[in-house]
Amino acid sequence: MPRRVLISDALSPAAVAIFKDRGVEVDFQPALGKDKEKLAAIIKDFDGLAIRSATKVTAEILENASRLKVIGRAGIGVDNVDIPAATAKGVIVMNTPFGNSITTAEHAIALMFALARQIPAADASTQAGKWEKNRFMGLEITGKVMGVIGCGNIGAIVASRAIGLHMHVIAYDPFLSPEKARDLDVEKVDLDDLLARADVITLHTPLTPQTKHILSAESLAKTKKGVRIINCARGGLVDEAALRALLDSGHVGGAAFDVFVKEPATENPLFGHPNVVCTPHLGASTNEAQENVALQIAEQMSDYLTRGAISNAVNFPSISAEEAPKLRPFIALADHLGSFGGQTVDSGVKKVTIIYEGAVAQLKTKALTASVVAGLLRPLLADVSVVSAPAVAKERGVVVDEVIRASDGDYESLITLIVETETHERRISGTVFHAGKPRIISVNGIEVDAVVAPVMIYVSNDDKPGFVGRFTSILGAAGLNIATFALGRDREGGSAVALIAVDGAVPDEVLADIRAAPGVREVKALHFTPA
């Protein structure tokens, strides 16, 4: 039976031709994505579904997708696809993470010029017949300092264009290594330094719990007087109400936004200010970008349906069906180890080393390494997948090394993650027992046997009497129930670690109370995706 793909959003004729040329039947219904009932009724007849943003692939639609093998999103965002439901159904979800990069970067530069020379307001005034030449005093870009928050794929392109305009570029990105910064000819700085020095600040980072309101009221107050703020990344990176207040006071010289907290943005705190330029999420809106992502997703889906090749999947590594059963528990362990590292590092990552010992070293370690790196990067870079993680790490100058060793310890298989940052090194080891449950068995050289749970508290402390009692009292007073409690130490009276699984979220005030307890060196609340 020939493979069949349904296209439920607008894709170019060239993309349709790619499917047909590779022997895949196509049903092109570009308006179908808006009709959930009809889509749910016919999805059972297709092996692939190609979409843009209009189609919402819900769990209800996937329930009827008995034949579906792959969903292809022409673009980077997959918020309109229920990823867990697709994964549970065994459906690969692909996207095109880099197809819009140049277009979005160019839009940020265009907004910078529009803001610097007040082009929208000057255009409206001139076409109204006013000729207010003295009213529109501009800002010269040459020689100014651009601050880039998030120097990944798009941020690096913006930096390159700004350098070509003879701007001095400074960048804040925890995953940007000094070596990569030198290659890009940008100066790596911390956030406070960027806020204090930049004449123009442009944001190019995903929206995660760590980056939400990265330009908060407090951060914005630290900026240079007259600064211009540009956001073509995600709504929510900037506290819009706080920015409006600083625009009104004159501290911020102007703002240009393409993205907003609520979209479509029919009203917003920034609207109506004379020094604000707004566009309706046009970052990816060029003919070239739309064509690029359409062609890419058609090629990726065709390769998977006809040859089994997986590219840019957000929910599964590139492994065969025969390898999957053996790899699956170790992929979960690898992700947990990376996530542990990513949630506990506080400075830029320079190098990642993954050591495979014993039987696991005979498996496809590239897939495991991708899972480790994805887990490591995901706390700050929400869109990272096991497929894109190695490229994202390389893009940021993070060195990733694999080491294969024969087993020389107590475990049949052992994976050790070593994360080297600019200030410290963290080492976490784990294994999988016969029951298939990932376990953390060592943290920074201290043995501790802990089954990974959805919510855990990690504590490093001095090995002194009374710590466990104080700790459990704090949790008890907060109404937090302990599921498991694992302890370890390097020697009597030396350093100790604890990994505690709890039922429910850990409030910030509870972490503060633990941190204030005598002998506590470090405390973190950790969140893991269940295996």
C-alpha positions in Angstrom: 0.0 0.0 0.0 1.5 3.4 -1.0 2.2 5.9 1.8 -0.3 8.7 2.1 0.2 12.2 3.5 -2.5 14.8 4.3 -1.6 18.4 4.1 -4.0 20.4 6.2 -2.4 23.8 6.0 -1.0 26.0 3.2 2.2 24.5 1.8 3.8 25.4 -1.5 3.2 23.4 -4.7 7.0 22.6 -4.7 6.5 20.8 -1.4 3.6 18.8 -2.8 5.8 17.9 -5.7 8.5 16.6 -3.4 6.1 14.1 -1.9 4.8 12.9 -5.3 8.3 12.6 -6.8 9.3 10.3 -4.0 6.3 8.0 -4.4 4.1 9.4 -1.6 0.4 10.1 -2.3 -0.8 13.6 -1.2 -4.2 14.9 -0.3 -3.8 18.7 -0.3 -6.6 20.4 1.8 -5.1 23.7 3.0 -8.2 24.8 4.8 -8.8 21.6 6.6 -6.8 22.5 9.7 -9.6 24.9 10.8 -12.2 22.1 10.8 -11.3 19.8 13.8 -14.2 17.5 13.3 -13.5 16.8 9.7 -9.8 16.3 10.4 -10.6 13.8 13.1 -12.9 11.9 10.8 -10.4 11.4 8.0 -7.0 11.3 9.7 -7.3 7.5 10.0 -6.6 7.1 6.3 -3.1 8.7 6.4 0.4 7.8 7.3 1.6 11.4 7.5 0.2 14.8 8.4 1.9 18.0 7.2 0.9 21.2 9.0 1.8 24.8 9.8 0.3 26.6 12.8 -3.4 26.6 12.0 -3.9 22.8 12.5 -4.2 21.8 16.2 -3.2 18.2 16.6 -5.0 17.2 19.8 -5.2 13.9 21.7 -8.7 13.5 20.4 -7.6 13.7 16.8 -4.7 11.4 17.5 -7.1 8.8 19.0 -8.5 8.3 15.5 -5.1 8.3 13.8 -4.7 4.5 13.7 -2.4 4.6 10.7 -0.5 7.8 11.4 3.3 7.5 11.6 4.6 11.0 11.4 3.5 14.6 11.9 5.6 17.3 10.1 5.5 20.9 11.3 6.7 23.4 8.7 8.3 25.8 11.2 9.9 25.5 14.6 7.0 25.8 17.1 5.2 22.6 17.9 2.9 24.1 20.5 -0.1 23.1 18.3 0.8 19.4 18.6 0.1 17.3 21.7 3.6 15.8 21.9 3.0 13.3 24.8 -0.1 12.0 23.0 1.7 11.6 19.8 4.6 9.9 21.5 2.2 7.5 23.3 0.7 6.7 19.9 4.1 6.0 18.4 3.9 9.0 16.1 7.1 10.8 15.2 6.8 14.6 15.4 9.2 16.6 13.2 9.8 20.3 12.8 12.2 22.5 10.8 14.2 24.3 13.6 16.4 26.5 11.4 14.3 27.4 8.4 13.2 30.8 9.7 16.5 31.9 11.3 17.7 34.4 8.7 14.2 35.9 8.2 13.7 36.5 11.9 17.2 37.9 12.4 16.6 40.3 9.5 13.3 41.4 11.0 15.1 42.3 14.3 17.6 44.4 12.4 14.7 46.1 10.5 13.0 46.9 13.7 16.2 48.4 15.1 16.4 50.8 12.2 12.7 51.6 12.3 13.1 52.5 16.0 16.4 54.3 15.6 15.1 56.6 12.9 11.4 56.7 14.0 10.4 55.6 10.5 6.8 54.6 11.2 5.9 57.8 12.9 7.8 59.9 10.4 6.0 58.1 7.5 2.6 58.8 9.0 3.4 62.4 9.7 4.8 63.0 6.2 1.9 61.3 4.4 -0.4 63.5 6.5 1.2 66.5 4.9 2.9 67.8 8.0 6.7 67.8 7.0 7.9 67.8 10.6 11.6 67.5 9.8 12.8 68.8 13.2 10.6 66.5 15.2 12.2 63.2 14.2 15.7 63.2 15.6 17.3 59.8 15.0 19.9 57.6 16.6 23.1 56.8 14.6 23.7 53.0 14.8 27.4 53.1 13.9 29.6 52.7 17.0 26.7 51.9 19.3 26.7 48.8 21.7 24.2 46.0 20.8 23.4 43.6 23.7 22.2 40.2 22.5 20.3 38.1 25.0 20.6 34.5 23.7 23.3 34.0 21.1 22.1 30.8 19.5 21.4 30.4 15.8 19.2 33.5 15.3 21.1 35.6 17.9 24.4 34.8 16.1 23.0 36.0 12.8 21.8 39.2 14.4 25.2 39.7 15.9 26.9 39.2 12.5 24.6 41.7 10.8 25.2 44.2 13.7 29.0 43.8 13.4 28.7 44.5 9.7 27.0 47.8 10.7 30.1 48.6 12.8 28.3 48.1 16.1 30.1 46.6 19.1 28.2 43.4 20.1 28.1 42.1 23.6 26.2 38.8 24.4 24.6 37.1 27.4 24.1 33.4 27.0 25.0 30.8 29.7 25.7 28.3 26.9 28.0 30.5 24.9 31.6 29.5 25.5 34.5 32.0 25.4 35.9 30.3 22.3 32.6 30.5 20.4 32.2 34.1 21.4 35.7 34.8 19.9 34.7 33.0 16.7 31.5 35.2 16.5 33.6 38.4 17.3 31.3 39.2 20.2 32.1 40.0 23.8 30.6 37.5 26.3 29.3 39.3 29.4 27.0 38.7 32.3 23.4 40.0 32.3 24.0 43.0 34.6 27.0 44.1 32.4 24.9 43.9 29.3 22.1 45.9 30.9 24.5 48.6 32.0 26.3 49.0 28.7 23.9 48.3 25.8 22.5 51.1 23.6 20.2 48.5 21.9 19.1 45.2 23.5 17.7 42.4 21.3 16.2 39.2 22.7 16.7 35.8 21.0 16.0 33.2 23.6 13.1 30.7 24.1 10.5 31.4 26.8 11.2 29.1 29.7 10.6 29.4 33.5 14.2 30.7 33.7 13.9 33.3 30.9 10.3 34.5 31.6 10.6 38.3 32.4 14.4 38.1 31.9 13.8 41.8 31.4 11.8 42.4 34.6 11.1 45.7 36.2 14.3 45.2 38.3 16.4 44.3 35.2 15.0 47.2 33.1 15.9 49.6 35.9 19.5 48.6 35.4 19.6 49.5 31.8 21.4 52.5 30.3 19.2 55.6 30.0 17.8 55.9 26.5 18.2 52.2 25.7 16.1 50.7 22.9 14.5 47.2 23.4 13.8 44.8 20.6 11.9 41.5 20.9 11.4 39.2 18.0 11.7 36.1 20.0 8.8 35.3 22.4 6.2 37.2 24.3 6.8 37.1 28.0 10.5 37.6 27.9 9.9 41.3 28.9 7.6 42.6 31.6 5.4 44.7 29.2 3.8 46.8 32.0 7.2 47.6 33.6 8.6 48.5 30.2 5.7 50.9 29.5 6.3 52.6 32.8 10.0 53.2 31.9 9.0 54.4 28.4 6.7 56.9 30.0 9.4 58.1 32.4 11.9 58.5 29.5 14.4 56.0 30.9 13.9 53.7 28.0 14.2 55.5 24.7 12.1 53.1 22.6 10.9 49.6 22.1 10.1 47.5 19.0 8.1 44.3 19.5 7.0 41.6 17.1 5.8 39.2 19.8 3.5 39.7 22.7 2.3 37.8 25.8 -1.2 37.5 24.4 -1.6 37.0 20.6 -3.4 38.1 18.5 -2.6 41.3 20.4 -5.6 43.5 20.0 -4.5 45.5 23.0 -1.3 45.8 25.0 0.4 48.1 27.5 2.9 49.1 24.8 0.3 50.2 22.3 -0.1 53.9 21.7 3.3 55.0 23.0 5.0 57.4 20.5 8.4 55.6 20.9 7.1 52.1 20.3 7.0 50.1 17.0 4.9 47.0 16.8 4.4 44.3 14.1 2.0 41.3 14.2 4.5 38.4 14.6 6.1 38.8 11.2 9.5 37.3 12.1 9.0 34.3 9.8 6.8 36.0 7.3 8.8 36.1 4.1 8.2 34.1 0.9 11.7 32.6 1.2 11.3 31.4 4.8 7.8 29.9 4.1 9.1 28.1 1.1 12.2 26.8 2.9 10.3 25.2 5.8 7.7 23.7 3.4 10.4 22.1 1.3 12.3 20.9 4.3 9.4 19.2 6.0 8.3 17.5 2.7 11.8 16.1 2.4 12.0 14.9 6.0 8.6 13.3 6.0 9.3 11.6 2.6 12.6 10.2 3.9 11.0 8.8 6.9 8.0 7.2 5.1 10.0 5.7 2.3 13.4 4.9 3.9 12.8 5.1 7.7 15.2 8.0 8.2 14.4 10.4 11.1 15.4 14.0 10.9 14.7 16.8 13.4 12.3 14.7 15.5 11.3 16.4 18.7 10.1 13.3 20.5 12.4 10.4 19.5 16.1 9.8 18.7 17.4 8.4 15.5 17.3 4.7 16.3 15.9 1.7 14.6 12.9 -0.4 15.8 15.2 -3.3 16.7 17.4 -1.1 19.0 14.5 0.7 20.7 13.6 -1.8 23.4 17.2 -2.1 24.7 17.9 1.6 24.5 14.6 3.0 25.9 15.5 2.7 29.7 19.0 4.0 29.1 17.6 6.9 27.1 15.4 7.8 30.1 18.5 7.6 32.4 20.6 9.7 30.0 17.9 12.4 29.9 17.6 12.4 33.7 21.4 12.7 34.2 21.5 15.6 31.7 18.5 17.2 33.4 20.1 16.9 36.8 23.2 18.7 35.4 21.2 21.4 33.6 19.1 22.2 36.6 22.1 22.5 39.0 24.7 24.4 36.9 24.9 28.2 37.5 27.3 29.4 34.9 28.2 28.8 31.2 28.8 25.2 30.2 32.2 24.7 28.6 32.5 20.9 28.2 30.3 17.8 28.6 31.9 14.4 29.0 29.7 11.2 29.1 31.4 8.0 30.2 29.8 4.7 29.2 30.9 1.6 31.1 29.9 -2.0 30.7 27.0 -3.3 28.6 25.6 0.1 27.8 28.8 0.9 26.0 27.8 -1.6 23.3 24.5 0.2 22.5 24.1 3.2 20.2 25.8 5.7 22.5 25.2 8.6 20.0 21.5 8.4 20.7 22.2 8.3 24.5 24.6 11.3 24.3 21.9 13.3 22.4 19.5 12.5 25.2 22.0 13.6 27.8 22.7 16.9 26.0 19.0 17.5 25.4 18.3 17.0 29.1 21.2 19.3 30.0 20.1 22.2 27.7 16.3 21.9 28.1 16.0 23.9 31.4 17.2 27.0 29.6 16.3 26.1 26.0 12.8 24.8 26.0 12.7 23.8 22.3 15.7 21.5 22.4 15.1 17.9 21.3 17.3 14.8 21.2 17.8 15.5 17.5 18.7 19.2 17.7 20.6 19.1 21.0 24.1 18.1 19.6 23.8 20.9 17.0 22.6 23.4 19.5 25.5 22.5 21.8 28.0 22.9 19.0 26.5 26.2 18.0 27.1 27.5 21.5 30.7 26.2 21.6 30.0 23.4 24.1 32.4 20.5 23.7 30.8 17.1 24.0 33.0 14.1 24.5 32.1 10.4 24.7 34.3 7.9 26.6 33.8 4.1 26.3 35.1 1.8 29.0 34.9 -1.8 30.0 33.1 -2.4 33.2 35.4 -2.3 36.2 32.9 -1.7 39.1 29.8 -3.0 40.8 27.4 -2.3 38.0 26.7 -4.1 34.7 26.1 -0.7 33.0 27.1 2.7 34.2 26.7 6.2 32.7 28.6 9.1 34.2 28.0 12.7 33.2 30.7 15.3 33.9 29.7 19.0 33.3 32.5 21.5 33.3 31.5 25.2 33.6 33.5 28.4 33.9 33.5 28.1 37.7 33.1 24.4 38.7 32.7 20.8 37.7 29.7 18.5 38.5 29.7 14.7 38.1 26.6 12.5 38.2 26.4 8.8 37.7 23.5 6.5 37.1 22.4 3.0 36.1 19.4 0.9 35.1 18.6 -2.2 37.2 16.7 -5.1 35.8 13.3 -3.5 36.6 14.2 -0.8 34.1 14.0 2.1 36.6 16.7 4.8 36.2 18.7 5.4 39.4 21.2 8.1 40.4 24.0 6.3 42.2 26.7 9.0 42.6 26.8 12.8 42.8 30.2 14.5 42.8 31.9 11.3 43.8 29.6 10.6 46.8 27.6 7.4 46.5 23.9 7.7 46.8 21.2 5.3 45.6 18.1 7.2 44.5 15.3 6.2 42.1 14.5 9.2 39.9 11.1 10.7 40.8 9.1 13.6 39.1 10.0 16.1 41.9 13.1 15.8 44.0 15.2 18.0 46.3 19.0 17.9 46.0 21.0 19.0 49.0 24.7 19.2 49.5 25.8 19.8 53.2 28.3 19.2 55.9 28.1 15.8 57.5 27.0 16.9 61.0 24.4 15.5 63.4 21.0 17.0 63.3 20.7 17.8 59.6 18.1 15.2 58.8 15.9 16.2 61.7 16.0 19.9 60.7 15.4 19.1 57.1 12.4 16.8 57.7 10.9 19.4 60.1 11.0 22.1 57.4 9.2 19.8 55.0 6.7 18.7 57.6 5.9 22.3 58.5 5.3 23.1 54.8 3.0 20.0 54.4 5.4 18.3 51.9 5.3 14.5 52.1 8.6 12.6 51.6 8.3 9.7 49.2 12.0 8.5 49.3 15.1 9.8 51.1 18.6 8.8 49.9 21.7 9.9 51.7 25.4 9.6 51.1 28.7 11.0 52.4 32.4 10.8 51.4 33.6 10.3 55.0 32.5 10.8 58.6 32.2 14.5 59.3 33.0 15.4 55.6 30.7 16.2 52.8 27.2 14.7 52.3 24.5 14.7 49.7 20.8 14.0 49.9 18.2 13.2 47.2 14.7 13.4 48.4 11.6 12.6 46.4 8.6 14.6 47.5 4.9 14.6 46.6 4.2 18.0 45.0 5.9 21.2 44.1 8.5 22.7 46.4 7.8 26.4 47.2 10.6 28.9 47.0 10.3 29.7 50.7 10.9 26.1 51.6 14.1 26.1 49.6 15.1 29.3 51.3 14.5 27.7 54.8 16.6 24.7 53.8 19.3 26.9 52.4 19.5 28.8 55.7 19.9 25.6 57.8 23.4 25.2 59.4 25.9 23.3 57.2 23.9 23.5 53.9 26.1 24.3 51.0 23.6 23.9 48.1 19.9 23.1 47.6 18.0 22.7 44.4 14.4 21.6 43.5 14.7 19.2 40.6 11.9 18.2 38.1 12.1 15.1 35.9 9.9 13.8 33.2 8.7 10.3 34.3 10.5 7.4 32.4 
